[in-house]
Amino acid sequence: MNLMTVDGYQAKIEYDADTDQFRGEILGLSGGADFYGSTPDELRREFKNSLEVFLEVCKEQGIEPRKHFSGRFNLRIPPELHKTLAITAEIQGKSLNRLAQEALQKSVTT
């Protein structure tokens, strides 16, 4: 995945064959904001413009611009995998939560 960062916000960048441009979608927002550009400079400029507009609308409407993340989420897995993970965590002297957290952290840093 191609990411672009502006002012601490990240956007996923993809090529849009219909418009023959690159499309950016700003991630982690409480609403949607996207932008288009044909070159990296244009894409970055449009990212900044789109972000400014989004933040201004949030300010006017009293909306928090970023999504809130509680640190909790439900994960549905097959019972056999659940059993295997629980035993593995026990063998390693960890909680199942710790084992899962370490695996998830590793998947986003490698």
Number of C-alpha atoms within 10 A of each C-alpha: 5 8 13 17 13 13 7 6 15 17 21 15 19 15 14 12 9 6 11 11 16 18 21 26 20 22 17 15 18 14 14 11 17 17 22 23 19 13 11 11 10 14 20 19 16 18 26 17 13 19 21 12 12 18 18 14 13 16 12 8 9 9 13 13 18 14 11 10 8 6 5 6 7 5 5 7 8 7 9 9 10 13 11 11 17 18 15 15 17 13 10 11 11 14 16 17 12 12 17 15 12 11 11 11 10 10 9 7 6 5
